[in-house]
Amino acid sequence: MQPRRSILYMPGANARAMEKAKGLDCDSIIFDLEDAVAPDAKATARQQVLAAVQSGGYGHRELVVRCNGLDTPWGMQDLGAFADQPIAALVFPKIESLQQVQQIDAALVAQASNLPVWIMIETPTAILHLETFVGHDRVAAIIMGTSDLVKELRASHTPSRRNLDYVLQRSVVVARHFKKEIFDGVHLDFRNLDSLREVCDQGKAMGFDGKTLIHPGQIETTNAVFGYSAEEVVHAHKVLEVWRRALSEGKGVGVLDGQLIENLHAEEAERVVAYAQAIALRM
């Protein structure tokens, strides 16, 4: 199990920031070659990110690279540069069709690369067509590009994000149908930790696996919300203890603190315990 509570975007053009990321408590780092890099800095950023991933020293932090789209002058060069590098996945922006995913897959096959792909959902067209491409074998995870979605919808950023309920919930449903992970979009008001906690709580309640971040100051809050407290882990162990006792007695249900414990509760408890163990093992 790979915890992905906090996924921090790191500008590929900022070598100093990438070095500092080695000491941050995020679960994953996305080295960004797209939005965070000006056109005339693309080549330099690519080389700096290559140097960063090859240098090591990032410990438990999962390393991912966001490429430019293959319809840009830089996308294919990004893919070729990182197809065989020691990273966990490649991210591609503004995916909205099966043809795009197939193009990426074909390019990686040509490089003899087994790297998984994370795709960004950033347009109304993508929301409408999710079922047609999310199930592709190369796709391992979905990232919500909520900033671009708001712009494309001609909507507004609101504290509650209720105006995005449909697109967020639909995306989670499709991700779960295809058994893919899904990560919430960034929170732009990065100094406001109260509003960050609110949207993290909302995202976890919807079913998101974690959240993408734009500032190191957001990591602690995000880890707390998308992780599990010590009390929750203790409760999960109790659930499993009650369930196993019930099975040993030939019963289909158990009782814990006056509540019925069934197979579905045991499965969730197993996931909580495994998640907590995965985090503890990397400390």
C-alpha positions as CSV (number, residue, x, y, z in Angstrom):
1,M,0.0,0.0,0.0
2,Q,1.3,3.5,-1.0
3,P,-0.1,6.3,1.2
4,R,-0.8,9.3,-1.0
5,R,-2.4,11.8,1.5
6,S,-0.4,14.8,0.4
7,I,0.9,15.3,-3.1
8,L,3.0,18.4,-3.5
9,Y,3.6,20.1,-6.8
10,M,7.2,21.3,-7.1
11,P,8.2,23.7,-9.9
12,G,10.8,22.0,-12.1
13,A,12.5,25.4,-12.8
14,N,13.3,25.8,-9.1
15,A,16.3,23.6,-8.2
16,R,16.5,25.1,-4.7
17,A,12.9,24.2,-3.9
18,M,13.4,20.7,-5.2
19,E,16.4,20.2,-2.9
20,K,14.4,21.4,0.0
21,A,11.6,19.0,-0.8
22,K,13.9,16.2,0.5
23,G,13.0,17.2,4.0
24,L,9.3,17.7,3.6
25,D,6.7,15.3,5.1
26,C,4.6,14.9,2.0
27,D,3.8,11.5,0.6
28,S,4.4,12.3,-3.0
29,I,6.1,15.0,-5.0
30,I,5.1,16.0,-8.5
31,F,7.9,17.7,-10.3
32,D,6.1,20.1,-12.6
33,L,7.3,20.8,-16.1
34,E,4.0,22.2,-17.3
35,D,2.1,25.1,-15.7
36,A,4.9,26.1,-13.3
37,V,7.5,26.5,-16.1
38,A,7.6,29.3,-18.7
39,P,8.1,28.3,-22.3
40,D,11.7,29.5,-22.5
41,A,12.6,27.6,-19.4
42,K,11.2,24.2,-20.4
43,A,14.5,22.6,-21.4
44,T,16.3,23.8,-18.4
45,A,13.6,22.6,-16.1
46,R,13.6,19.2,-17.7
47,Q,17.3,18.8,-17.0
48,Q,17.0,20.0,-13.5
49,V,14.2,17.5,-12.7
50,L,16.3,14.7,-14.3
51,A,19.2,15.7,-12.0
52,A,16.9,15.7,-9.0
53,V,15.3,12.3,-9.6
54,Q,18.7,10.7,-10.4
55,S,20.4,12.3,-7.3
56,G,18.2,10.3,-4.8
57,G,17.8,11.4,-1.2
58,Y,14.0,11.8,-1.3
59,G,13.5,8.9,1.1
60,H,10.0,7.6,1.4
61,R,8.6,10.4,-0.9
62,E,7.1,9.0,-4.1
63,L,8.5,10.9,-7.1
64,V,6.2,11.8,-10.1
65,V,6.8,14.0,-13.1
66,R,4.1,16.1,-14.7
67,C,4.9,16.4,-18.4
68,N,3.6,18.9,-20.9
69,G,0.8,17.6,-23.1
70,L,1.9,15.6,-26.2
71,D,0.2,18.2,-28.3
72,T,2.8,20.8,-27.2
73,P,6.4,21.2,-28.5
74,W,7.8,19.8,-25.2
75,G,5.5,16.9,-24.3
76,M,7.2,14.1,-26.3
77,Q,10.6,15.2,-25.1
78,D,9.4,15.1,-21.5
79,L,8.1,11.6,-22.0
80,G,11.3,10.4,-23.6
81,A,13.5,11.9,-20.9
82,F,11.6,10.3,-18.0
83,A,10.3,7.0,-19.5
84,D,13.2,5.0,-17.9
85,Q,13.9,7.1,-14.9
86,P,13.5,6.0,-11.2
87,I,10.0,7.6,-10.7
88,A,6.6,6.2,-9.8
89,A,4.5,7.7,-12.6
90,L,4.1,10.3,-15.3
91,V,1.3,12.9,-15.1
92,F,-0.3,14.3,-18.2
93,P,-2.5,17.4,-18.2
94,K,-6.0,18.1,-19.8
95,I,-6.9,14.5,-20.7
96,E,-10.4,14.2,-22.1
97,S,-10.4,11.3,-24.6
98,L,-9.3,7.7,-25.1
99,Q,-7.3,8.8,-28.1
100,Q,-5.0,10.9,-25.9
101,V,-4.4,8.1,-23.4
102,Q,-3.7,5.7,-26.3
103,Q,-1.2,8.1,-27.7
104,I,0.6,8.3,-24.4
105,D,0.5,4.6,-24.0
106,A,1.9,4.0,-27.5
107,A,4.7,6.5,-26.9
108,L,5.7,4.7,-23.6
109,V,5.5,1.3,-25.3
110,A,7.9,2.6,-28.0
111,Q,10.3,3.5,-25.1
112,A,9.8,0.0,-23.6
113,S,8.5,1.8,-20.4
114,N,6.2,0.3,-17.9
115,L,5.6,3.5,-16.1
116,P,2.0,4.1,-14.9
117,V,0.2,7.3,-15.9
118,W,-1.8,9.7,-13.8
119,I,-4.2,11.8,-15.8
120,M,-5.5,15.3,-15.0
121,I,-9.2,16.0,-15.4
122,E,-9.5,19.7,-16.1
123,T,-12.3,20.3,-18.6
124,P,-16.1,19.7,-19.0
125,T,-15.4,17.4,-21.9
126,A,-13.3,15.2,-19.7
127,I,-16.1,15.0,-17.1
128,L,-18.6,13.9,-19.8
129,H,-16.3,11.2,-21.2
130,L,-14.6,9.8,-18.1
131,E,-15.9,6.3,-18.6
132,T,-14.3,6.0,-22.0
133,F,-10.7,6.4,-20.9
134,V,-10.2,6.1,-17.1
135,G,-10.3,2.3,-17.4
136,H,-7.3,2.1,-19.7
137,D,-4.7,-0.2,-18.2
138,R,-1.9,2.5,-18.3
139,V,-4.0,4.8,-16.1
140,A,-3.2,4.3,-12.4
141,A,-4.7,7.5,-10.9
142,I,-6.8,10.6,-11.6
143,I,-6.0,14.1,-10.5
144,M,-8.7,16.7,-10.4
145,G,-7.5,20.0,-12.0
146,T,-10.1,22.1,-10.1
147,S,-8.6,25.4,-11.0
148,D,-8.9,24.8,-14.7
149,L,-12.3,23.2,-14.3
150,V,-13.6,26.3,-12.5
151,K,-12.3,28.5,-15.3
152,E,-13.7,26.3,-18.1
153,L,-17.1,26.1,-16.4
154,R,-17.2,29.9,-16.0
155,A,-17.8,29.2,-12.4
156,S,-16.3,30.7,-9.2
157,H,-14.1,29.5,-6.4
158,T,-16.3,29.3,-3.3
159,P,-15.3,28.3,0.2
160,S,-17.7,25.3,0.2
161,R,-17.1,24.1,-3.4
162,R,-20.8,23.0,-3.5
163,N,-20.8,24.3,-7.1
164,L,-18.3,21.5,-7.9
165,D,-20.2,18.7,-6.2
166,Y,-21.3,17.1,-9.4
167,V,-18.0,17.0,-11.2
168,L,-16.1,15.9,-8.1
169,Q,-18.6,13.1,-7.1
170,R,-18.9,11.9,-10.7
171,S,-15.1,11.6,-10.9
172,V,-14.9,9.7,-7.7
173,V,-17.6,7.3,-8.8
174,V,-15.9,6.6,-12.1
175,A,-12.5,6.2,-10.4
176,R,-13.9,3.7,-7.9
177,H,-15.7,1.8,-10.7
178,F,-12.4,1.2,-12.5
179,K,-10.5,0.7,-9.2
180,K,-8.2,3.7,-9.7
181,E,-6.9,6.2,-7.1
182,I,-8.2,9.7,-7.3
183,F,-6.7,12.9,-5.8
184,D,-8.4,16.2,-5.1
185,G,-7.3,19.5,-6.7
186,V,-5.3,22.2,-5.1
187,H,-6.4,24.7,-2.6
188,L,-5.4,28.2,-3.8
189,D,-5.8,30.1,-0.6
190,F,-2.6,28.4,0.7
191,R,-2.1,30.5,3.9
192,N,-5.6,29.8,5.1
193,L,-5.3,26.5,7.0
194,D,-8.9,26.6,8.3
195,S,-10.4,26.7,4.8
196,L,-7.8,24.0,3.7
197,R,-9.1,21.7,6.5
198,E,-12.7,22.3,5.4
199,V,-12.0,21.3,1.8
200,C,-9.8,18.4,2.9
201,D,-12.7,17.1,5.2
202,Q,-15.1,17.6,2.2
203,G,-12.7,15.7,-0.2
204,K,-12.2,12.8,2.2
205,A,-15.9,12.5,2.9
206,M,-16.5,12.3,-0.9
207,G,-13.9,9.5,-1.2
208,F,-10.8,11.1,-2.5
209,D,-7.5,9.2,-1.6
210,G,-5.5,12.4,-1.0
211,K,-5.0,16.0,-2.1
212,T,-2.6,17.8,-4.4
213,L,-0.9,20.8,-2.8
214,I,0.9,24.0,-3.9
215,H,2.7,24.9,-0.7
216,P,4.7,23.0,2.0
217,G,2.6,24.7,4.7
218,Q,-0.4,22.7,3.6
219,I,1.2,19.3,4.2
220,E,0.5,18.9,7.9
221,T,-3.2,19.6,7.7
222,T,-3.7,17.4,4.7
223,N,-1.8,14.5,6.2
224,A,-3.9,14.7,9.3
225,V,-7.2,14.7,7.5
226,F,-6.5,12.1,4.9
227,G,-4.7,9.9,7.3
228,Y,-6.0,8.1,10.4
229,S,-5.8,9.2,14.0
230,A,-4.4,6.9,16.7
231,E,-7.9,6.4,18.0
232,E,-9.2,5.4,14.6
233,V,-6.4,2.8,14.3
234,V,-7.2,1.4,17.7
235,H,-10.9,1.2,16.8
236,A,-10.0,-0.7,13.6
237,H,-8.0,-3.2,15.6
238,K,-11.0,-3.7,17.9
239,V,-13.3,-4.2,14.9
240,L,-11.0,-6.9,13.5
241,E,-10.7,-8.6,16.9
242,V,-14.5,-8.7,17.3
243,W,-15.0,-9.9,13.7
244,R,-12.5,-12.7,14.0
245,R,-14.0,-13.9,17.2
246,A,-17.4,-13.9,15.6
247,L,-16.1,-16.0,12.7
248,S,-14.4,-18.4,15.1
249,E,-17.8,-18.9,16.8
250,G,-19.5,-19.5,13.5
251,K,-21.4,-16.2,13.5
252,G,-22.0,-13.9,10.6
253,V,-21.9,-10.7,12.7
254,G,-20.2,-9.4,15.8
255,V,-21.0,-6.6,18.2
256,L,-18.7,-3.7,19.3
257,D,-19.9,-1.0,21.6
258,G,-23.5,-1.8,20.8
259,Q,-23.0,-1.7,17.0
260,L,-23.1,-4.6,14.6
261,I,-19.9,-5.6,12.9
262,E,-20.2,-7.2,9.5
263,N,-17.8,-8.2,6.7
264,L,-17.8,-4.7,5.2
265,H,-16.7,-3.2,8.5
266,A,-13.9,-5.7,8.8
267,E,-12.7,-5.0,5.2
268,E,-12.6,-1.2,6.0
269,A,-10.8,-1.9,9.3
270,E,-8.2,-4.0,7.5
271,R,-7.5,-1.1,5.1
272,V,-7.1,1.4,8.0
273,V,-4.7,-0.9,9.8
274,A,-2.6,-1.5,6.6
275,Y,-2.6,2.2,5.8
276,A,-1.3,3.0,9.3
277,Q,1.3,0.3,9.1
278,A,2.5,1.6,5.7
279,I,3.1,5.0,7.1
280,A,4.8,3.7,10.3
281,L,7.2,1.5,8.3
282,R,8.7,4.4,6.4
283,M,9.4,6.6,9.4
